[in-house]
Amino acid sequence: MTAHVVVAGGGIAGNAAALALRRAGIAATVVESRPADHVGGAGVRLNPNAMDALRAIGVDGAVIAASAPLVRTEVYSPAGERLSYRLAADPASPRGLPRSMLWTRLATTLRDEAVRAGARFRHDTRVVGASETQDGVVARLDDGTEVLADALVGADGVRSAVRTWIDPDAPAPQGGRTRTIYGFTPDPPVEPPPPEVLRIHLGARAFFASRRDAHSGGCSWFTNIPVPDGEGDGDPRDLLDELFGDSPAGDTVRHADRVLGFDDLALPHVPRWHTDRMVVIGDALHVAPPASEQGAAMAIEDGVVLGRCLRDLPSPAEAFAAFERLRRERVEAVVALGLGGAAKVHRRGPARLVARVRDRLATLTDWQRRPPTGGPAWAYDHHIDWMETVNR
Ligand SMILES: Cc1cc2nc3c(=O)[nH]c(=O)nc-3n(C[C@H](O)[C@H](O)[C@H](O)COP(=O)(O)OP(=O)(O)OC[C@H]3O[C@@H](n4cnc5c(N)ncnc54)[C@H](O)[C@@H]3O)c2cc1C
């Protein structure tokens, strides 16, 4: 049986995996390259399937306490007219509402719960190599130490090194033709929408989405822009100034204390997920554009399902094979869904006009009686039964 697992990366996937491993009675050592008190990162939305996965490992309560519910998204025209709104979830769904919170608050909440459950964390050092032996794996750290375990889980994000140790020919993430620029304004000059509302203002060249952070009162905002080849490296503040000028959005941007630009990457298919002793999860394994709002959710689901597999199967190799069988179809479908959503955001020409007319008609017809909700049920209503046994 698997007794001890070393996890490279203490982000969302690694911390969720550590929690699941502890719930399964397996020792976990998480190696995270950032310091323990790291702050920053974008806001994330946790859709109902993410909350379901957190419930499976008993940490939904802690995440609910550290986040705010998202009730609806509203879209406004450049003239300030409300065009449409969408409920964040079907009110009749037993899964409840999505939650939103800052990335670091989510990672820290999961880490604190994992520590409480007995996981060991090593911050400020990274995994730089690994060798498989007959009865385990040796992870080498850049502080010169080693961790011996039965298995190594690569939760080391989009630029994963573990992915290339498993398969030197592994594909790298593609894309980068659009960018998500995220910011946080602690003391906003313009009153942001309440935490339960994500408000999107359409502009001539870009949209501006914002809401108030329930815990700090600051404004969390983002936009998404096409990036012609070779133009993605400039200071995002200059670009935002050009896009939003003297508008209320421009004022909020100028008062930001944190502005981060992320290339929108996609990793739709990784042929080799594991060896006998090493496996990758989370963004190391599949990357969906931010438009899918599912990257963190998939990372959590991966951690929970991997924990069940390692609990129920006699060897890491059998557990990893079962993990791939249970997860591949779903994660690849979610990335495809995200790629479709990203294409929609950047519709041009006639397609954009058709969408505008449709949105306009929606405001005149039935949306006030029956607003559209969330995303497809197969993605959002996914359920993980922690007690169900995984078979070979
Ligand atoms: C702008 C933006 C907005 C997003 N919005 C949403 C959203 O609304 N909803 C949603 O569900 N998802 C969202 N996502 C996606 C989500 O943030 C990611 O999918 C998720 O964080 C993936 O988690 P992860 O743990 O796999 O990777 P990461 O969060 O990247 O964590 C990887 C960790 O590994 C560490 N690390 C890397 N290499 C090593 C090493 N060799 N040794 C030790 N440690 C290492 C890193 O420091 C990092 O902490 C968004 C992403 C972006 C860029």
Ligand as a Chemical Component Dictionary entry (heavy atoms), coordinates in Angstrom:
data_LIG
# 
_chem_comp.id                   LIG 
_chem_comp.type                 NON-POLYMER 
_chem_comp.pdbx_formal_charge   0 
_chem_comp.three_letter_code    LIG 
# 
loop_
_chem_comp_atom.comp_id 
_chem_comp_atom.atom_id 
_chem_comp_atom.alt_atom_id 
_chem_comp_atom.type_symbol 
_chem_comp_atom.charge 
_chem_comp_atom.model_Cartn_x 
_chem_comp_atom.model_Cartn_y 
_chem_comp_atom.model_Cartn_z 
_chem_comp_atom.pdbx_ordinal 
LIG C1  C1  C 0 -6.131  35.241 -14.539 1  
LIG C2  C2  C 0 -6.618  33.896 -14.112 2  
LIG C3  C3  C 0 -7.908  33.765 -13.610 3  
LIG C4  C4  C 0 -8.370  32.519 -13.223 4  
LIG N1  N1  N 0 -9.649  32.415 -12.747 5  
LIG C5  C5  C 0 -10.119 31.224 -12.375 6  
LIG C6  C6  C 0 -11.456 31.080 -11.860 7  
LIG O1  O1  O 0 -12.209 32.051 -11.760 8  
LIG N2  N2  N 0 -11.881 29.848 -11.482 9  
LIG C7  C7  C 0 -11.062 28.755 -11.578 10 
LIG O2  O2  O 0 -11.486 27.656 -11.210 11 
LIG N3  N3  N 0 -9.777  28.843 -12.055 12 
LIG C8  C8  C 0 -9.304  30.047 -12.452 13 
LIG N4  N4  N 0 -8.039  30.155 -12.934 14 
LIG C9  C9  C 0 -7.206  28.938 -13.036 15 
LIG C10 C10 C 0 -6.627  28.531 -11.708 16 
LIG O3  O3  O 0 -6.020  29.607 -11.029 17 
LIG C11 C11 C 0 -5.594  27.425 -11.943 18 
LIG O4  O4  O 0 -6.142  26.475 -12.814 19 
LIG C12 C12 C 0 -5.243  26.745 -10.637 20 
LIG O5  O5  O 0 -4.612  27.665 -9.791  21 
LIG C13 C13 C 0 -4.337  25.543 -10.894 22 
LIG O6  O6  O 0 -3.830  25.066 -9.676  23 
LIG P1  P1  P 0 -2.470  24.253 -9.619  24 
LIG O7  O7  O 0 -2.242  23.986 -8.174  25 
LIG O8  O8  O 0 -2.511  23.142 -10.573 26 
LIG O9  O9  O 0 -1.360  25.246 -10.176 27 
LIG P2  P2  P 0 -0.846  26.593 -9.513  28 
LIG O10 O10 O 0 -1.958  27.304 -8.874  29 
LIG O11 O11 O 0 -0.063  27.293 -10.563 30 
LIG O12 O12 O 0 0.161   26.095 -8.373  31 
LIG C14 C14 C 0 1.394   25.496 -8.673  32 
LIG C15 C15 C 0 2.295   25.688 -7.460  33 
LIG O13 O13 O 0 3.490   24.955 -7.625  34 
LIG C16 C16 C 0 4.597   25.726 -7.175  35 
LIG N5  N5  N 0 5.753   25.179 -7.883  36 
LIG C17 C17 C 0 6.030   25.232 -9.209  37 
LIG N6  N6  N 0 7.127   24.514 -9.496  38 
LIG C18 C18 C 0 7.560   23.971 -8.323  39 
LIG C19 C19 C 0 8.636   23.093 -7.988  40 
LIG N7  N7  N 0 9.501   22.602 -8.904  41 
LIG N8  N8  N 0 8.787   22.744 -6.689  42 
LIG C20 C20 C 0 7.929   23.214 -5.739  43 
LIG N9  N9  N 0 6.893   24.030 -5.998  44 
LIG C21 C21 C 0 6.706   24.390 -7.288  45 
LIG C22 C22 C 0 4.221   27.166 -7.517  46 
LIG O14 O14 O 0 4.879   28.092 -6.705  47 
LIG C23 C23 C 0 2.704   27.150 -7.257  48 
LIG O15 O15 O 0 2.377   27.530 -5.945  49 
LIG C24 C24 C 0 -7.532  31.375 -13.335 50 
LIG C25 C25 C 0 -6.230  31.504 -13.816 51 
LIG C26 C26 C 0 -5.770  32.748 -14.226 52 
LIG C27 C27 C 0 -4.377  32.865 -14.779 53 
# 
loop_
_chem_comp_bond.comp_id 
_chem_comp_bond.atom_id_1 
_chem_comp_bond.atom_id_2 
_chem_comp_bond.value_order 
_chem_comp_bond.pdbx_ordinal 
LIG C1  C2  SING 1  
LIG C2  C3  SING 2  
LIG C2  C26 DOUB 3  
LIG C3  C4  DOUB 4  
LIG C4  N1  SING 5  
LIG C4  C24 SING 6  
LIG N1  C5  DOUB 7  
LIG C5  C6  SING 8  
LIG C5  C8  SING 9  
LIG C6  O1  DOUB 10 
LIG C6  N2  SING 11 
LIG N2  C7  SING 12 
LIG C7  O2  DOUB 13 
LIG C7  N3  SING 14 
LIG N3  C8  DOUB 15 
LIG C8  N4  SING 16 
LIG N4  C9  SING 17 
LIG N4  C24 SING 18 
LIG C9  C10 SING 19 
LIG C10 O3  SING 20 
LIG C10 C11 SING 21 
LIG C11 O4  SING 22 
LIG C11 C12 SING 23 
LIG C12 O5  SING 24 
LIG C12 C13 SING 25 
LIG C13 O6  SING 26 
LIG O6  P1  SING 27 
LIG P1  O7  DOUB 28 
LIG P1  O8  SING 29 
LIG P1  O9  SING 30 
LIG O9  P2  SING 31 
LIG P2  O10 DOUB 32 
LIG P2  O11 SING 33 
LIG P2  O12 SING 34 
LIG O12 C14 SING 35 
LIG C14 C15 SING 36 
LIG C15 O13 SING 37 
LIG C15 C23 SING 38 
LIG O13 C16 SING 39 
LIG C16 N5  SING 40 
LIG C16 C22 SING 41 
LIG N5  C17 SING 42 
LIG N5  C21 SING 43 
LIG C17 N6  DOUB 44 
LIG N6  C18 SING 45 
LIG C18 C19 SING 46 
LIG C18 C21 DOUB 47 
LIG C19 N7  SING 48 
LIG C19 N8  DOUB 49 
LIG N8  C20 SING 50 
LIG C20 N9  DOUB 51 
LIG N9  C21 SING 52 
LIG C22 O14 SING 53 
LIG C22 C23 SING 54 
LIG C23 O15 SING 55 
LIG C24 C25 DOUB 56 
LIG C25 C26 SING 57 
LIG C26 C27 SING 58 
# 
